Amino acid sequence: MENIERVYNFLEETKEYYLATIEGDQPRVRPFGTALLYDGRIYIQTGKVKNVSRQLAANPKAEICAYKDGRWLRIACKLVNDENRDVKVAMLEKMPSLKGMYDPDDGNMQVLYMKDATATFSSFTEAPETVTF
Ligand SMILES: Cc1cc2nc3c(=O)[nH]c(=O)nc-3n(C[C@H](O)[C@H](O)[C@H](O)COP(=O)(O)O)c2cc1C
C-alpha cells in the first residue's frame, strides 16, 4: 500500500482528528472529520468564513493528530487551497451530511490538500514510523 493510502486509511479509521494551525505566534487547534483521497491527494474541507481558513491563508503550515486503539498519527504538512469544483462535489458525495451546510458554488466551501507531508505513526509498543507524501 502506498504511504498516502496508509495515512488516509488511518484517518478513515479514527473518523475524527485534531487540526492545528498557527495564528501569529499562537497555535490553534480544533476537531475535524472531513477527509477525501482524490487524484492521489488527501483533501480536507472547511468554510472560508472560519478562522481556521483565514489562518491557513496567512500560513499554510498545519499539523494533524489522530488517535485510535493505542496508535496515533501526526501529519506535519502544508494545506493548499484547491478551487477544483470536481473535488468539492466528490467531498459532498462522500460526506452527505455536509450538504445541508455547503454547496460547491456557495463561495464559502473550501477544500485543501496536504502538501509536503511528513506523517509519523506512533504507539506505546512499537518504534515510530515516518512516511512522506
Ligand atoms: C467531530 C468534529 C468534526 C468536525 N469536522 C470539521 C471539518 O471537517 N471541517 C470544519 O470546517 N469543521 C469541522 N468541525 C467544526 C470545527 O471544529 C469548528 O467549526 C471550529 O470552531 C473551527 O475552528 P476555528 O474556530 O478555529 O475556525 C468539526 C467538529 C467536530 C466536533
The ligand as an SDF file (V2000), in Angstrom:
LIG
                    3D

 31 33  0  0  0  0  0  0  0  0999 V2000
  -16.0510   15.7370   15.4090 C   0  0  0  0  0  0  0  0  0  0  0  0
  -15.9860   17.0720   14.7110 C   0  0  0  0  0  0  0  0  0  0  0  0
  -15.5680   17.1370   13.3950 C   0  0  0  0  0  0  0  0  0  0  0  0
  -15.5180   18.3750   12.7290 C   0  0  0  0  0  0  0  0  0  0  0  0
  -15.0810   18.4040   11.4300 N   0  0  0  0  0  0  0  0  0  0  0  0
  -14.9760   19.5980   10.8030 C   0  0  0  0  0  0  0  0  0  0  0  0
  -14.4560   19.6440    9.4670 C   0  0  0  0  0  0  0  0  0  0  0  0
  -14.0730   18.6410    8.8670 O   0  0  0  0  0  0  0  0  0  0  0  0
  -14.3770   20.8620    8.8950 N   0  0  0  0  0  0  0  0  0  0  0  0
  -14.7470   22.0090    9.5360 C   0  0  0  0  0  0  0  0  0  0  0  0
  -14.6360   23.0870    8.9560 O   0  0  0  0  0  0  0  0  0  0  0  0
  -15.2380   21.9910   10.7870 N   0  0  0  0  0  0  0  0  0  0  0  0
  -15.3400   20.8170   11.4460 C   0  0  0  0  0  0  0  0  0  0  0  0
  -15.8020   20.7820   12.7360 N   0  0  0  0  0  0  0  0  0  0  0  0
  -16.1580   22.0390   13.3870 C   0  0  0  0  0  0  0  0  0  0  0  0
  -14.9160   22.8110   13.7840 C   0  0  0  0  0  0  0  0  0  0  0  0
  -14.1940   22.1140   14.7930 O   0  0  0  0  0  0  0  0  0  0  0  0
  -15.3040   24.2190   14.3080 C   0  0  0  0  0  0  0  0  0  0  0  0
  -16.0120   24.9190   13.3250 O   0  0  0  0  0  0  0  0  0  0  0  0
  -14.1020   25.0310   14.7560 C   0  0  0  0  0  0  0  0  0  0  0  0
  -14.5480   26.0950   15.5450 O   0  0  0  0  0  0  0  0  0  0  0  0
  -13.2920   25.5670   13.5730 C   0  0  0  0  0  0  0  0  0  0  0  0
  -12.0990   26.1680   14.0270 O   0  0  0  0  0  0  0  0  0  0  0  0
  -11.9470   27.7710   14.1140 P   0  0  0  0  0  0  0  0  0  0  0  0
  -13.0000   28.2500   15.0990 O   0  0  0  0  0  0  0  0  0  0  0  0
  -10.5510   27.9960   14.5910 O   0  0  0  0  0  0  0  0  0  0  0  0
  -12.1830   28.2930   12.7460 O   0  0  0  0  0  0  0  0  0  0  0  0
  -15.8800   19.5610   13.4090 C   0  0  0  0  0  0  0  0  0  0  0  0
  -16.2980   19.4870   14.7270 C   0  0  0  0  0  0  0  0  0  0  0  0
  -16.3510   18.2680   15.3770 C   0  0  0  0  0  0  0  0  0  0  0  0
  -16.8040   18.2210   16.8150 C   0  0  0  0  0  0  0  0  0  0  0  0
  1  2  1  0
  2  3  1  0
  2 30  2  0
  3  4  2  0
  4  5  1  0
  4 28  1  0
  5  6  2  0
  6  7  1  0
  6 13  1  0
  7  8  2  0
  7  9  1  0
  9 10  1  0
 10 11  2  0
 10 12  1  0
 12 13  2  0
 13 14  1  0
 14 15  1  0
 14 28  1  0
 15 16  1  0
 16 17  1  0
 16 18  1  0
 18 19  1  0
 18 20  1  0
 20 21  1  0
 20 22  1  0
 22 23  1  0
 23 24  1  0
 24 25  2  0
 24 26  1  0
 24 27  1  0
 28 29  2  0
 29 30  1  0
 30 31  1  0
M  END
$$$$
